[in-house]
Amino acid sequence: MKSVLWFVAGIAAGFVVAHQVNQTTEGRRFFASIDAKAKAFGQAIAEGYHERDAELRAAAGPGAADGGASAER
């Protein structure tokens, strides 16, 4: 239980420090840079996922997109 308390205290301290840093112009630039990099990373992951999904669907052939339901008719 003591380690959970320290963990929560660390998170709270991190939020306080981040809030104080964000009050400065340099801090805002720093967080804007991190935000832009995180968005770019997320977008790259999503694009890769969609490309791979399209490849797998193309390799599976027709009827695979609906779980094979059209092949049973």
mmCIF file as gemmi writes it, N, C-alpha and C atoms, coordinates in Angstrom:
data_model
loop_
_atom_site.group_PDB
_atom_site.id
_atom_site.type_symbol
_atom_site.label_atom_id
_atom_site.label_alt_id
_atom_site.label_comp_id
_atom_site.label_asym_id
_atom_site.label_entity_id
_atom_site.label_seq_id
_atom_site.pdbx_PDB_ins_code
_atom_site.Cartn_x
_atom_site.Cartn_y
_atom_site.Cartn_z
_atom_site.occupancy
_atom_site.B_iso_or_equiv
_atom_site.pdbx_formal_charge
_atom_site.auth_seq_id
_atom_site.auth_asym_id
_atom_site.pdbx_PDB_model_num
ATOM 1 N N . MET Axp A 1 ? 0.822 -1.19 0 1 0 ? 1 A 1
ATOM 2 C CA . MET Axp A 1 ? 0 0 0 1 0 ? 1 A 1
ATOM 3 C C . MET Axp A 1 ? 0.871 1.261 0 1 0 ? 1 A 1
ATOM 4 N N . LYS Axp A 2 ? 2.021 1.158 0.637 1 0 ? 2 A 1
ATOM 5 C CA . LYS Axp A 2 ? 2.905 2.316 0.709 1 0 ? 2 A 1
ATOM 6 C C . LYS Axp A 2 ? 3.443 2.677 -0.679 1 0 ? 2 A 1
ATOM 7 N N . SER Axp A 3 ? 3.742 1.654 -1.496 1 0 ? 3 A 1
ATOM 8 C CA . SER Axp A 3 ? 4.258 1.954 -2.831 1 0 ? 3 A 1
ATOM 9 C C . SER Axp A 3 ? 3.186 2.576 -3.723 1 0 ? 3 A 1
ATOM 10 N N . VAL Axp A 4 ? 1.932 2.207 -3.53 1 0 ? 4 A 1
ATOM 11 C CA . VAL Axp A 4 ? 0.858 2.826 -4.308 1 0 ? 4 A 1
ATOM 12 C C . VAL Axp A 4 ? 0.762 4.307 -3.945 1 0 ? 4 A 1
ATOM 13 N N . LEU Axp A 5 ? 0.901 4.604 -2.662 1 0 ? 5 A 1
ATOM 14 C CA . LEU Axp A 5 ? 0.854 5.998 -2.216 1 0 ? 5 A 1
ATOM 15 C C . LEU Axp A 5 ? 1.992 6.797 -2.851 1 0 ? 5 A 1
ATOM 16 N N . TRP Axp A 6 ? 3.188 6.237 -2.876 1 0 ? 6 A 1
ATOM 17 C CA . TRP Axp A 6 ? 4.322 6.923 -3.502 1 0 ? 6 A 1
ATOM 18 C C . TRP Axp A 6 ? 4.104 7.094 -5.005 1 0 ? 6 A 1
ATOM 19 N N . PHE Axp A 7 ? 3.514 6.086 -5.622 1 0 ? 7 A 1
ATOM 20 C CA . PHE Axp A 7 ? 3.232 6.153 -7.059 1 0 ? 7 A 1
ATOM 21 C C . PHE Axp A 7 ? 2.267 7.306 -7.358 1 0 ? 7 A 1
ATOM 22 N N . VAL Axp A 8 ? 1.185 7.373 -6.599 1 0 ? 8 A 1
ATOM 23 C CA . VAL Axp A 8 ? 0.196 8.438 -6.782 1 0 ? 8 A 1
ATOM 24 C C . VAL Axp A 8 ? 0.814 9.803 -6.477 1 0 ? 8 A 1
ATOM 25 N N . ALA Axp A 9 ? 1.648 9.865 -5.443 1 0 ? 9 A 1
ATOM 26 C CA . ALA Axp A 9 ? 2.313 11.127 -5.104 1 0 ? 9 A 1
ATOM 27 C C . ALA Axp A 9 ? 3.247 11.561 -6.247 1 0 ? 9 A 1
ATOM 28 N N . GLY Axp A 10 ? 3.92 10.614 -6.87 1 0 ? 10 A 1
ATOM 29 C CA . GLY Axp A 10 ? 4.801 10.922 -8.003 1 0 ? 10 A 1
ATOM 30 C C . GLY Axp A 10 ? 4.038 11.439 -9.201 1 0 ? 10 A 1
ATOM 31 N N . ILE Axp A 11 ? 2.889 10.829 -9.46 1 0 ? 11 A 1
ATOM 32 C CA . ILE Axp A 11 ? 2.056 11.293 -10.571 1 0 ? 11 A 1
ATOM 33 C C . ILE Axp A 11 ? 1.566 12.714 -10.302 1 0 ? 11 A 1
ATOM 34 N N . ALA Axp A 12 ? 1.11 12.956 -9.083 1 0 ? 12 A 1
ATOM 35 C CA . ALA Axp A 12 ? 0.627 14.296 -8.727 1 0 ? 12 A 1
ATOM 36 C C . ALA Axp A 12 ? 1.745 15.322 -8.844 1 0 ? 12 A 1
ATOM 37 N N . ALA Axp A 13 ? 2.933 14.98 -8.37 1 0 ? 13 A 1
ATOM 38 C CA . ALA Axp A 13 ? 4.074 15.906 -8.47 1 0 ? 13 A 1
ATOM 39 C C . ALA Axp A 13 ? 4.422 16.174 -9.935 1 0 ? 13 A 1
ATOM 40 N N . GLY Axp A 14 ? 4.328 15.144 -10.766 1 0 ? 14 A 1
ATOM 41 C CA . GLY Axp A 14 ? 4.608 15.314 -12.192 1 0 ? 14 A 1
ATOM 42 C C . GLY Axp A 14 ? 3.631 16.267 -12.85 1 0 ? 14 A 1
ATOM 43 N N . PHE Axp A 15 ? 2.359 16.156 -12.487 1 0 ? 15 A 1
ATOM 44 C CA . PHE Axp A 15 ? 1.361 17.077 -13.031 1 0 ? 15 A 1
ATOM 45 C C . PHE Axp A 15 ? 1.619 18.51 -12.584 1 0 ? 15 A 1
ATOM 46 N N . VAL Axp A 16 ? 2.002 18.678 -11.324 1 0 ? 16 A 1
ATOM 47 C CA . VAL Axp A 16 ? 2.278 20.026 -10.812 1 0 ? 16 A 1
ATOM 48 C C . VAL Axp A 16 ? 3.465 20.634 -11.554 1 0 ? 16 A 1
ATOM 49 N N . VAL Axp A 17 ? 4.524 19.864 -11.716 1 0 ? 17 A 1
ATOM 50 C CA . VAL Axp A 17 ? 5.716 20.355 -12.412 1 0 ? 17 A 1
ATOM 51 C C . VAL Axp A 17 ? 5.382 20.676 -13.873 1 0 ? 17 A 1
ATOM 52 N N . ALA Axp A 18 ? 4.633 19.78 -14.527 1 0 ? 18 A 1
ATOM 53 C CA . ALA Axp A 18 ? 4.27 20.02 -15.928 1 0 ? 18 A 1
ATOM 54 C C . ALA Axp A 18 ? 3.431 21.289 -16.054 1 0 ? 18 A 1
ATOM 55 N N . HIS Axp A 19 ? 2.544 21.513 -15.113 1 0 ? 19 A 1
ATOM 56 C CA . HIS Axp A 19 ? 1.721 22.717 -15.142 1 0 ? 19 A 1
ATOM 57 C C . HIS Axp A 19 ? 2.591 23.968 -14.986 1 0 ? 19 A 1
ATOM 58 N N . GLN Axp A 20 ? 3.55 23.916 -14.093 1 0 ? 20 A 1
ATOM 59 C CA . GLN Axp A 20 ? 4.441 25.059 -13.876 1 0 ? 20 A 1
ATOM 60 C C . GLN Axp A 20 ? 5.311 25.317 -15.11 1 0 ? 20 A 1
ATOM 61 N N . VAL Axp A 21 ? 5.814 24.258 -15.733 1 0 ? 21 A 1
ATOM 62 C CA . VAL Axp A 21 ? 6.645 24.402 -16.929 1 0 ? 21 A 1
ATOM 63 C C . VAL Axp A 21 ? 5.809 24.975 -18.072 1 0 ? 21 A 1
ATOM 64 N N . ASN Axp A 22 ? 4.557 24.558 -18.169 1 0 ? 22 A 1
ATOM 65 C CA . ASN Axp A 22 ? 3.679 25.022 -19.241 1 0 ? 22 A 1
ATOM 66 C C . ASN Axp A 22 ? 3.339 26.505 -19.106 1 0 ? 22 A 1
ATOM 67 N N . GLN Axp A 23 ? 3.605 27.107 -17.986 1 0 ? 23 A 1
ATOM 68 C CA . GLN Axp A 23 ? 3.34 28.536 -17.786 1 0 ? 23 A 1
ATOM 69 C C . GLN Axp A 23 ? 4.354 29.412 -18.522 1 0 ? 23 A 1
ATOM 70 N N . THR Axp A 24 ? 5.499 28.843 -18.888 1 0 ? 24 A 1
ATOM 71 C CA . THR Axp A 24 ? 6.54 29.619 -19.566 1 0 ? 24 A 1
ATOM 72 C C . THR Axp A 24 ? 6.43 29.448 -21.082 1 0 ? 24 A 1
ATOM 73 N N . THR Axp A 25 ? 6.999 30.379 -21.806 1 0 ? 25 A 1
ATOM 74 C CA . THR Axp A 25 ? 6.988 30.309 -23.268 1 0 ? 25 A 1
ATOM 75 C C . THR Axp A 25 ? 7.783 29.107 -23.759 1 0 ? 25 A 1
ATOM 76 N N . GLU Axp A 26 ? 8.947 28.891 -23.16 1 0 ? 26 A 1
ATOM 77 C CA . GLU Axp A 26 ? 9.76 27.729 -23.532 1 0 ? 26 A 1
ATOM 78 C C . GLU Axp A 26 ? 9.034 26.433 -23.243 1 0 ? 26 A 1
ATOM 79 N N . GLY Axp A 27 ? 8.345 26.392 -22.114 1 0 ? 27 A 1
ATOM 80 C CA . GLY Axp A 27 ? 7.591 25.198 -21.735 1 0 ? 27 A 1
ATOM 81 C C . GLY Axp A 27 ? 6.479 24.895 -22.72 1 0 ? 27 A 1
ATOM 82 N N . ARG Axp A 28 ? 5.791 25.929 -23.165 1 0 ? 28 A 1
ATOM 83 C CA . ARG Axp A 28 ? 4.721 25.729 -24.154 1 0 ? 28 A 1
ATOM 84 C C . ARG Axp A 28 ? 5.291 25.194 -25.46 1 0 ? 28 A 1
ATOM 85 N N . ARG Axp A 29 ? 6.451 25.753 -25.87 1 0 ? 29 A 1
ATOM 86 C CA . ARG Axp A 29 ? 7.092 25.247 -27.089 1 0 ? 29 A 1
ATOM 87 C C . ARG Axp A 29 ? 7.507 23.792 -26.932 1 0 ? 29 A 1
ATOM 88 N N . PHE Axp A 30 ? 8.036 23.467 -25.753 1 0 ? 30 A 1
ATOM 89 C CA . PHE Axp A 30 ? 8.461 22.096 -25.469 1 0 ? 30 A 1
ATOM 90 C C . PHE Axp A 30 ? 7.277 21.136 -25.574 1 0 ? 30 A 1
ATOM 91 N N . PHE Axp A 31 ? 6.161 21.466 -24.926 1 0 ? 31 A 1
ATOM 92 C CA . PHE Axp A 31 ? 4.998 20.584 -24.953 1 0 ? 31 A 1
ATOM 93 C C . PHE Axp A 31 ? 4.352 20.544 -26.336 1 0 ? 31 A 1
ATOM 94 N N . ALA Axp A 32 ? 4.401 21.648 -27.074 1 0 ? 32 A 1
ATOM 95 C CA . ALA Axp A 32 ? 3.883 21.652 -28.447 1 0 ? 32 A 1
ATOM 96 C C . ALA Axp A 32 ? 4.717 20.727 -29.33 1 0 ? 32 A 1
ATOM 97 N N . SER Axp A 33 ? 6.03 20.722 -29.124 1 0 ? 33 A 1
ATOM 98 C CA . SER Axp A 33 ? 6.914 19.841 -29.878 1 0 ? 33 A 1
ATOM 99 C C . SER Axp A 33 ? 6.62 18.375 -29.563 1 0 ? 33 A 1
ATOM 100 N N . ILE Axp A 34 ? 6.449 18.072 -28.292 1 0 ? 34 A 1
ATOM 101 C CA . ILE Axp A 34 ? 6.133 16.695 -27.895 1 0 ? 34 A 1
ATOM 102 C C . ILE Axp A 34 ? 4.778 16.278 -28.472 1 0 ? 34 A 1
ATOM 103 N N . ASP Axp A 35 ? 3.806 17.18 -28.434 1 0 ? 35 A 1
ATOM 104 C CA . ASP Axp A 35 ? 2.485 16.881 -28.966 1 0 ? 35 A 1
ATOM 105 C C . ASP Axp A 35 ? 2.551 16.592 -30.465 1 0 ? 35 A 1
ATOM 106 N N . ALA Axp A 36 ? 3.304 17.393 -31.205 1 0 ? 36 A 1
ATOM 107 C CA . ALA Axp A 36 ? 3.428 17.19 -32.651 1 0 ? 36 A 1
ATOM 108 C C . ALA Axp A 36 ? 4.091 15.846 -32.959 1 0 ? 36 A 1
ATOM 109 N N . LYS Axp A 37 ? 5.129 15.505 -32.2 1 0 ? 37 A 1
ATOM 110 C CA . LYS Axp A 37 ? 5.812 14.226 -32.422 1 0 ? 37 A 1
ATOM 111 C C . LYS Axp A 37 ? 4.912 13.051 -32.08 1 0 ? 37 A 1
ATOM 112 N N . ALA Axp A 38 ? 4.128 13.166 -31.016 1 0 ? 38 A 1
ATOM 113 C CA . ALA Axp A 38 ? 3.21 12.086 -30.631 1 0 ? 38 A 1
ATOM 114 C C . ALA Axp A 38 ? 2.117 11.904 -31.687 1 0 ? 38 A 1
ATOM 115 N N . LYS Axp A 39 ? 1.605 13.01 -32.224 1 0 ? 39 A 1
ATOM 116 C CA . LYS Axp A 39 ? 0.582 12.921 -33.271 1 0 ? 39 A 1
ATOM 117 C C . LYS Axp A 39 ? 1.16 12.284 -34.533 1 0 ? 39 A 1
ATOM 118 N N . ALA Axp A 40 ? 2.374 12.661 -34.906 1 0 ? 40 A 1
ATOM 119 C CA . ALA Axp A 40 ? 3.011 12.087 -36.093 1 0 ? 40 A 1
ATOM 120 C C . ALA Axp A 40 ? 3.24 10.59 -35.902 1 0 ? 40 A 1
ATOM 121 N N . PHE Axp A 41 ? 3.663 10.2 -34.716 1 0 ? 41 A 1
ATOM 122 C CA . PHE Axp A 41 ? 3.888 8.786 -34.421 1 0 ? 41 A 1
ATOM 123 C C . PHE Axp A 41 ? 2.566 8.012 -34.508 1 0 ? 41 A 1
ATOM 124 N N . GLY Axp A 42 ? 1.522 8.55 -33.92 1 0 ? 42 A 1
ATOM 125 C CA . GLY Axp A 42 ? 0.22 7.898 -33.959 1 0 ? 42 A 1
ATOM 126 C C . GLY Axp A 42 ? -0.314 7.771 -35.375 1 0 ? 42 A 1
ATOM 127 N N . GLN Axp A 43 ? -0.099 8.802 -36.165 1 0 ? 43 A 1
ATOM 128 C CA . GLN Axp A 43 ? -0.546 8.777 -37.557 1 0 ? 43 A 1
ATOM 129 C C . GLN Axp A 43 ? 0.233 7.718 -38.344 1 0 ? 43 A 1
ATOM 130 N N . ALA Axp A 44 ? 1.534 7.604 -38.101 1 0 ? 44 A 1
ATOM 131 C CA . ALA Axp A 44 ? 2.34 6.59 -38.789 1 0 ? 44 A 1
ATOM 132 C C . ALA Axp A 44 ? 1.881 5.186 -38.417 1 0 ? 44 A 1
ATOM 133 N N . ILE Axp A 45 ? 1.549 4.98 -37.148 1 0 ? 45 A 1
ATOM 134 C CA . ILE Axp A 45 ? 1.054 3.674 -36.712 1 0 ? 45 A 1
ATOM 135 C C . ILE Axp A 45 ? -0.272 3.362 -37.403 1 0 ? 45 A 1
ATOM 136 N N . ALA Axp A 46 ? -1.179 4.335 -37.444 1 0 ? 46 A 1
ATOM 137 C CA . ALA Axp A 46 ? -2.487 4.128 -38.068 1 0 ? 46 A 1
ATOM 138 C C . ALA Axp A 46 ? -2.341 3.835 -39.562 1 0 ? 46 A 1
ATOM 139 N N . GLU Axp A 47 ? -1.471 4.581 -40.244 1 0 ? 47 A 1
ATOM 140 C CA . GLU Axp A 47 ? -1.259 4.348 -41.674 1 0 ? 47 A 1
ATOM 141 C C . GLU Axp A 47 ? -0.7 2.951 -41.922 1 0 ? 47 A 1
ATOM 142 N N . GLY Axp A 48 ? 0.264 2.546 -41.12 1 0 ? 48 A 1
ATOM 143 C CA . GLY Axp A 48 ? 0.833 1.2 -41.248 1 0 ? 48 A 1
ATOM 144 C C . GLY Axp A 48 ? -0.206 0.122 -41.011 1 0 ? 48 A 1
ATOM 145 N N . TYR Axp A 49 ? -1.051 0.34 -40.018 1 0 ? 49 A 1
ATOM 146 C CA . TYR Axp A 49 ? -2.117 -0.622 -39.724 1 0 ? 49 A 1
ATOM 147 C C . TYR Axp A 49 ? -3.061 -0.75 -40.911 1 0 ? 49 A 1
ATOM 148 N N . HIS Axp A 50 ? -3.493 0.391 -41.457 1 0 ? 50 A 1
ATOM 149 C CA . HIS Axp A 50 ? -4.442 0.359 -42.57 1 0 ? 50 A 1
ATOM 150 C C . HIS Axp A 50 ? -3.819 -0.252 -43.823 1 0 ? 50 A 1
ATOM 151 N N . GLU Axp A 51 ? -2.532 0.027 -44.076 1 0 ? 51 A 1
ATOM 152 C CA . GLU Axp A 51 ? -1.859 -0.576 -45.223 1 0 ? 51 A 1
ATOM 153 C C . GLU Axp A 51 ? -1.793 -2.087 -45.072 1 0 ? 51 A 1
ATOM 154 N N . ARG Axp A 52 ? -1.417 -2.546 -43.893 1 0 ? 52 A 1
ATOM 155 C CA . ARG Axp A 52 ? -1.311 -3.995 -43.656 1 0 ? 52 A 1
ATOM 156 C C . ARG Axp A 52 ? -2.686 -4.651 -43.717 1 0 ? 52 A 1
ATOM 157 N N . ASP Axp A 53 ? -3.697 -3.983 -43.207 1 0 ? 53 A 1
ATOM 158 C CA . ASP Axp A 53 ? -5.052 -4.512 -43.258 1 0 ? 53 A 1
ATOM 159 C C . ASP Axp A 53 ? -5.489 -4.682 -44.711 1 0 ? 53 A 1
ATOM 160 N N . ALA Axp A 54 ? -5.193 -3.686 -45.549 1 0 ? 54 A 1
ATOM 161 C CA . ALA Axp A 54 ? -5.548 -3.77 -46.967 1 0 ? 54 A 1
ATOM 162 C C . ALA Axp A 54 ? -4.793 -4.911 -47.651 1 0 ? 54 A 1
ATOM 163 N N . GLU Axp A 55 ? -3.515 -5.087 -47.309 1 0 ? 55 A 1
ATOM 164 C CA . GLU Axp A 55 ? -2.735 -6.189 -47.884 1 0 ? 55 A 1
ATOM 165 C C . GLU Axp A 55 ? -3.326 -7.538 -47.511 1 0 ? 55 A 1
ATOM 166 N N . LEU Axp A 56 ? -3.678 -7.705 -46.252 1 0 ? 56 A 1
ATOM 167 C CA . LEU Axp A 56 ? -4.236 -8.978 -45.8 1 0 ? 56 A 1
ATOM 168 C C . LEU Axp A 56 ? -5.599 -9.251 -46.421 1 0 ? 56 A 1
ATOM 169 N N . ARG Axp A 57 ? -6.414 -8.199 -46.556 1 0 ? 57 A 1
ATOM 170 C CA . ARG Axp A 57 ? -7.725 -8.38 -47.185 1 0 ? 57 A 1
ATOM 171 C C . ARG Axp A 57 ? -7.573 -8.742 -48.665 1 0 ? 57 A 1
ATOM 172 N N . ALA Axp A 58 ? -6.611 -8.117 -49.344 1 0 ? 58 A 1
ATOM 173 C CA . ALA Axp A 58 ? -6.378 -8.426 -50.757 1 0 ? 58 A 1
ATOM 174 C C . ALA Axp A 58 ? -5.869 -9.856 -50.916 1 0 ? 58 A 1
ATOM 175 N N . ALA Axp A 59 ? -5.007 -10.301 -50.003 1 0 ? 59 A 1
ATOM 176 C CA . ALA Axp A 59 ? -4.463 -11.651 -50.079 1 0 ? 59 A 1
ATOM 177 C C . ALA Axp A 59 ? -5.513 -12.701 -49.746 1 0 ? 59 A 1
ATOM 178 N N . ALA Axp A 60 ? -6.479 -12.35 -48.902 1 0 ? 60 A 1
ATOM 179 C CA . ALA Axp A 60 ? -7.507 -13.313 -48.499 1 0 ? 60 A 1
ATOM 180 C C . ALA Axp A 60 ? -8.522 -13.537 -49.611 1 0 ? 60 A 1
ATOM 181 N N . GLY Axp A 61 ? -8.676 -12.58 -50.489 1 0 ? 61 A 1
ATOM 182 C CA . GLY Axp A 61 ? -9.591 -12.745 -51.607 1 0 ? 61 A 1
ATOM 183 C C . GLY Axp A 61 ? -10.986 -12.252 -51.298 1 0 ? 61 A 1
ATOM 184 N N . PRO Axp A 62 ? -11.872 -12.378 -52.29 1 0 ? 62 A 1
ATOM 185 C CA . PRO Axp A 62 ? -13.243 -11.888 -52.119 1 0 ? 62 A 1
ATOM 186 C C . PRO Axp A 62 ? -14.007 -12.721 -51.084 1 0 ? 62 A 1
ATOM 187 N N . GLY Axp A 63 ? -14.891 -12.062 -50.376 1 0 ? 63 A 1
ATOM 188 C CA . GLY Axp A 63 ? -15.689 -12.748 -49.372 1 0 ? 63 A 1
ATOM 189 C C . GLY Axp A 63 ? -15.03 -12.833 -48.015 1 0 ? 63 A 1
ATOM 190 N N . ALA Axp A 64 ? -13.748 -12.528 -47.943 1 0 ? 64 A 1
ATOM 191 C CA . ALA Axp A 64 ? -13.048 -12.616 -46.66 1 0 ? 64 A 1
ATOM 192 C C . ALA Axp A 64 ? -13.359 -11.417 -45.773 1 0 ? 64 A 1
ATOM 193 N N . ALA Axp A 65 ? -13.723 -10.291 -46.379 1 0 ? 65 A 1
ATOM 194 C CA . ALA Axp A 65 ? -13.989 -9.081 -45.605 1 0 ? 65 A 1
ATOM 195 C C . ALA Axp A 65 ? -15.241 -9.216 -44.738 1 0 ? 65 A 1
ATOM 196 N N . ASP Axp A 66 ? -16.191 -10.034 -45.189 1 0 ? 66 A 1
ATOM 197 C CA . ASP Axp A 66 ? -17.415 -10.195 -44.395 1 0 ? 66 A 1
ATOM 198 C C . ASP Axp A 66 ? -17.415 -11.501 -43.606 1 0 ? 66 A 1
ATOM 199 N N . GLY Axp A 67 ? -16.251 -12.051 -43.382 1 0 ? 67 A 1
ATOM 200 C CA . GLY Axp A 67 ? -16.145 -13.269 -42.57 1 0 ? 67 A 1
ATOM 201 C C . GLY Axp A 67 ? -16.535 -14.525 -43.336 1 0 ? 67 A 1
ATOM 202 N N . GLY Axp A 68 ? -16.617 -14.428 -44.647 1 0 ? 68 A 1
ATOM 203 C CA . GLY Axp A 68 ? -16.957 -15.59 -45.454 1 0 ? 68 A 1
ATOM 204 C C . GLY Axp A 68 ? -18.454 -15.813 -45.583 1 0 ? 68 A 1
ATOM 205 N N . ALA Axp A 69 ? -19.256 -14.878 -45.138 1 0 ? 69 A 1
ATOM 206 C CA . ALA Axp A 69 ? -20.71 -15.043 -45.189 1 0 ? 69 A 1
ATOM 207 C C . ALA Axp A 69 ? -21.233 -15.127 -46.599 1 0 ? 69 A 1
ATOM 208 N N . SER Axp A 70 ? -20.627 -14.397 -47.53 1 0 ? 70 A 1
ATOM 209 C CA . SER Axp A 70 ? -21.124 -14.416 -48.912 1 0 ? 70 A 1
ATOM 210 C C . SER Axp A 70 ? -20.785 -15.74 -49.582 1 0 ? 70 A 1
ATOM 211 N N . ALA Axp A 71 ? -19.752 -16.433 -49.151 1 0 ? 71 A 1
ATOM 212 C CA . ALA Axp A 71 ? -19.373 -17.718 -49.742 1 0 ? 71 A 1
ATOM 213 C C . ALA Axp A 71 ? -20.337 -18.816 -49.32 1 0 ? 71 A 1
ATOM 214 N N . GLU Axp A 72 ? -21.064 -18.632 -48.23 1 0 ? 72 A 1
ATOM 215 C CA . GLU Axp A 72 ? -21.974 -19.665 -47.73 1 0 ? 72 A 1
ATOM 216 C C . GLU Axp A 72 ? -23.301 -19.622 -48.43 1 0 ? 72 A 1
ATOM 217 N N . ARG Axp A 73 ? -23.618 -18.564 -49.167 1 0 ? 73 A 1
ATOM 218 C CA . ARG Axp A 73 ? -24.936 -18.403 -49.808 1 0 ? 73 A 1
ATOM 219 C C . ARG Axp A 73 ? -25.052 -19.186 -51.061 1 0 ? 73 A 1
